[in-house]
Amino acid sequence: MKTAVDKVGRDKQRQVIILFSAMVSHFLFEAVHGGDKPGHRSAGITPSAAE
């Protein structure tokens, strides 16, 4: 399964694909989706960690 979300609609409502929905109901877990924009926080090296 490449992605779980088929569409992101208004108010960030996600429409998930059928296979993902079946997997969620089978394994009894709750799907929590992150933001819709890609990106990563870059963590800098702190002076205490560099020593």
Order of alpha helices (4+ residues) and beta strands (2+ residues): beta-beta-alpha-alpha
